[in-house]
Amino acid sequence: MNQAATSSKMQTSSNPENSHELSAISIKCFDPDNLSEPCPICEGKGVIKHNVEVGHSDFGKLFRCPNSVSEADSERKEKLRRLGNLDAYFDKTLENFYVSIPGYSNNHNLSLGLALKAAQEFISNPSAIIVFEGVTGSGKTHLAAAIGNAFLEFGRPVWLMNAPDLLDHLRSTYSPNSDVGYDQMFERVRTVDLLILDDLGIENPSPWAQEKLFQIIDYRYTHLLPTVITTNTRIEDMEARLRSRLLDHHQDRARRIVINAPDYRTNGRTQGFISNSLNSYSSMTFDTFNVNTTSSESEYSNLRRIFEAAINYASKPQGWFILIGDYGTGKTHLAAAIANHVNQQSSAILVTIPDLMDYLRQTFDPSINQRFDYRFELVRDSKLLVLDDLKSDYSSSWVKEKLFQILDYRYVRNLPTVITASSDNYNNLDARINSRVSDIRTCITYSIEAKSYSKRIRQNNIR
């Protein structure tokens, strides 16, 4: 599932003359009686679809044209592989895409399995666009390259590029020394049999870049040309026109596959923190939370109301859910119960602030092969973030700044966030953080008025 370095993706496409060669072999199957003309059966495409009814096992599938002999085109396939920038991915297939990885949660492995199935369906019946969305290293490029390799087996031209490099090559055609004109290069990109755009969303979002990308994707969207896109950017955060195309599921014009799996290549210390952040809290579920230990009707009513609110939030997390109260009253248990429930379908991180900051500081160690910004964004962008025991007296200005950046980012985007804090700490928070957690438009705050669990149990035993 390892993805090759970006620099290797464009080894051959740096030469604009590749577009001439790609065009020269766009006819894949020839008339056996007249080798200068395309095959009359498949119109030169090299593949055919059987004329069968909907529901038939062969409906919508591609098959090799009888005039296209596979044994005779190995040299052509290798040329297509080189021209399509797939040399670095020759070993990427659907067969070696693993969907059961030790250390991953059931939800992560399920997500990988669904992504693999989507790739298989795309190969059998290519729709206009399929988007694989997920964090770096989650397997997006492996699946994209596997689709490209499958197309090559049918003798169909493929072009794999990452978005920034594509834009650089288009710009290069403006140079008087360019061997290929802009119009010719642009036409090759937007009409190639299969276009794979890797890492869409990391390019410089200049007006020119946005316009070129939109023109390419819109053309392929309109003409139902097979297109594979990978991105670690949420489609909702992309430019509006691009977003409208990539989220249009009408008539199979676009399909979005979100891969909910961590970075396969850093399945060590990072995986231990992210995927296993809930391991210590696995016993803290809604089923194990006891609301019947209170000593008064008012305490019971208060605890019951908050318990039910937590269940409702876990079923559909929106906005911020804040729990305050004395130590031991059940704040962490309810927060963990929310996270454990959400983690069955999506990813959730539960962490205390000190542990979070230690995790970020580890990147300052030269032996840790991971950038600070990667870890920071992994936490900041998590589907559900639970920050346990928020305090008011962080002595380090660096800790205060990083914490505020995370909270502010999630506040502005209204990302599901659960926070626990003692009453004293909550009432004395830093002014900037307080401005976020006290905004009733985003945050709902619940104050647990019951005594600590140990005191409630002790009182019940005395009786």
Steps between C-alpha positions, in 0.01 A plus 500: 500500500805722510476792267806604300656839541340781309818569310487156342151553368612736227820334383381478142236768479764768547552460126203658319575282198335216688168653401586446132583134564190448707287635218678284243392183677149609587366236257533172685344250263522489120296351216671164427430550129632857494755575773489872427137520617347452844320175574135515381381292799633720782570817295864475598441503874623145559207416727132429450185463708263210441146588401323341793207601717529687828561249779706265284838416657680653199293821492719812500827307502787552257644211302797479268408536135550170309727687259723620786746220575650538848815302422594745228482824697745459792739752346217746454391454861848580627508810284163606634621435855805720447305778333229487763746539792405161641851352502536567873169326562537187286446282811184673619201276439165438665621154595775635728291775658459379857168551675577317825793667672611401853460786744226669300150526642214309341372829366835576332517158334135523395573836337791352306281213384230737374762708316637187332151398393439846354823475299396158366161640397663797328721272292202285397284798415699826490291801597608856438676569830596308811659688790702325771518726804714428806812587693848461353600133486147360528528318167342749260786501250534121514138463391532771235812338354336156513212636292755647259681167469171324431428746218845432357416130487220597261751704301340829591719812547526631857655818631584528872609838633482685823309824471786747567720329239218506247467875545877545468498313168217710367690815597815370332326497161495881508878498466632577149729198539214258561474217247126477540238773506264569785190403300649168402614415854168608648307289249707189580434539872127551479434225241735216602314171553567502874626801693629448853541822697694428818501732801236740373462786744866558593570721197531876525137617478569794269215613273686363198559162668137476611379583150722242325410222741133579469516502119668158495269338754188664359578374150554146622194523724284620211626236257499217757872432453649267764684709759657397829577765761677462833498768765565552870286814484129481575303561182285746695809720546583516128414780258124525452477404131737207546306391808174501305643254246666265747190476718256442214386139535228539235519224235832376641686811384705506818555266790668592827681236706624613841772269630485508876842349569824644640840533332614144426865605492499641851316218669742516792500784748242701308265207462540420868387848593223552249336160460565386855412826671175342616643169617538616860136613496347193332298413811346847516184459299141610539413149619745523790398850611278474808262787565333326793767577759383851581379588850225745407232544239660822371839330453335209321303732274813700417712194427226329302444807282872530419529125437217512245649814341832317458326207329320736263823682418685173432231391254549815294801711609458865414663802661674486839390298801655628825484325837597679819486386861709388793762229458361148495143592412499312168613760246776286351280189498230677297756658267663160441158341445432755226838433340463121518156521340619728218813291444285207390413688181761774471830601660521660842792621711484533878801659665600711797677828425837389648501180294403694189783748546751219563384339175561825311835567666630157394540637148782725626707183545710445182443124529124544448439482127188711507438870470332705771241638260389148400430396860346836581260480205415137574371602842356833393298348214380183675136406445439518875749646748456448874720719720488372855566719804546844347688719746540871559865517609723376219837654578647466150404766248569243227242263647246780527558601139478148356190424705330817385590431136338158518189629676467805278529290183228263616287788629506685167407182310257376767673160513364252757696551822450378855671677791507417869617736772468546875272782609790705636707466184206574272421823682861624470594412144728712283297781342548380141401142581210619713366700204473174307358263762244751623343568160152350530462499121760223478529355849255334735632483856375255760584532868497177700368586845531155654770410749798295390425138416702372797302717741170391345592134538621552858174674597295218349702240691456686831128491456 
